[in-house]
Amino acid sequence: MDFIPYGKQTIEQEDIDNFVDTLKSDFLTTGSKVNEFEQLIYERTNAKYCISVSNGTAALHLCALALLEKDDKVLTTPNSFIATSNSILYAGAIPIFVDICPDGSIDLDICEEYLKKDKSIKAIFAVSFSGKILDRKKLQYLKNTYNIKILEDNAHTMGVKLTYSDLSIFSFHPVKHITTGEGGAIVTNNIALYEKIKMLKNHGQDDKHQMHHLGFNYRLSDISCTLGISQIKKLDLFIDARQKIAKKYDRAFKNSIIKPLYSYTNSSFYHLYVVTIDFSTLDITKEELFIKMRQKKIGLQLHYKPINKQPYYRNLAYGEELTPNMDKYSHECVTLPCFPLLSNEEQEYVIKSLFEIIND
Ligand SMILES: Cc1ncc(COP(=O)(O)O)c(C=O)c1O
């Protein structure tokens, strides 16, 4: 059996054919494929506007610049890829790390406690962690009650509808639901944010090449968008396949020491399938489990080490926040392989290997 990673893209002949067609066309960078891909995204997400960008981190960067001023305080989660809170720092603003719920997502009740106490907080940067859609009603309530901005980092929830949040971003990195190699997108219903982000993405220029902001080149090429177009058409199939895998894991781990992060729900797009294991009751450490699984050619992953405890953040005096759930979770969490091309046979091998090693 080949090595089984925790995540991987699905590239089919149709993707390759479309890609080659674009390579043979007149436009490799900003041609018609960019608009076509953006249209498919805003239609899919019920948003008015979409801006494609070179990756998810660029999307977060531009959103942070459009939403925030220097020294603004922003509530965010320690349980994410570092790019989520880094984007707050890019804008010269101040991330505040809030503890998580048992399902791995930011605890919006604790966010409310912060908002009640500190009226100067300007925004929440929240992540639908692992693919489970955040509580949108609660987000809308917080937005309206405390007059704050909401950015949804939907890198794990490609295609989720835009509801009340100001901005929502996606990533098209190969382990995500759809891929363009590197790539990302921003959706919004707010025309002012759309216009500003569109300029920032293209050197801060308007359509008449007048430069109004110090912008960047964060464009996504026609070549990449071509791949995005054929991929997004298969998004539902990809999500279905991931949900089937999640259901099967859930069944296999029932009444065992391996606990799914949350019981199966079709409100999760299962970008990640995460379990928690109480290693204090076992003879094996988490590191040993990772090594032994790798020896069996299975790649486990850790999502995530708390961002606030990263060395860079510690140097900024973060790391000692009261986040008991995050601390416990980060010791216990293990991400298992979950991607559309994972075969039944491979998944059964992963399950068997896990039990063998744990019960050894
Ligand atoms: C939650 C989250 N936000 C942002 C990103 C950044 O996306 P990209 O890798 O496309 O820059 C990722 C990617 O891993 C992510 O998982």
PDBQT file of the ligand as one rigid body, heavy atoms in Angstrom, charges set to zero:
ROOT
HETATM    1  C1  LIG A 401      -7.989  27.995   8.737  1.00  0.00    +0.000 C 
HETATM    2  C2  LIG A 401      -7.008  28.404   7.676  1.00  0.00    +0.000 A 
HETATM    3  N1  LIG A 401      -6.894  29.703   7.376  1.00  0.00    +0.000 NA
HETATM    4  C3  LIG A 401      -6.049  30.135   6.428  1.00  0.00    +0.000 A 
HETATM    5  C4  LIG A 401      -5.245  29.256   5.719  1.00  0.00    +0.000 A 
HETATM    6  C5  LIG A 401      -4.275  29.800   4.718  1.00  0.00    +0.000 C 
HETATM    7  O1  LIG A 401      -4.562  29.375   3.439  1.00  0.00    +0.000 OA
HETATM    8  P1  LIG A 401      -3.379  29.253   2.335  1.00  0.00    +0.000 P 
HETATM    9  O2  LIG A 401      -2.566  28.043   2.677  1.00  0.00    +0.000 OA
HETATM   10  O3  LIG A 401      -4.145  29.105   1.043  1.00  0.00    +0.000 OA
HETATM   11  O4  LIG A 401      -2.594  30.507   2.382  1.00  0.00    +0.000 OA
HETATM   12  C6  LIG A 401      -5.349  27.892   5.985  1.00  0.00    +0.000 A 
HETATM   13  C7  LIG A 401      -4.519  26.936   5.229  1.00  0.00    +0.000 C 
HETATM   14  O5  LIG A 401      -3.977  25.996   5.684  1.00  0.00    +0.000 OA
HETATM   15  C8  LIG A 401      -6.235  27.447   6.995  1.00  0.00    +0.000 A 
HETATM   16  O6  LIG A 401      -6.363  26.148   7.297  1.00  0.00    +0.000 OA
ENDROOT
TORSDOF 0
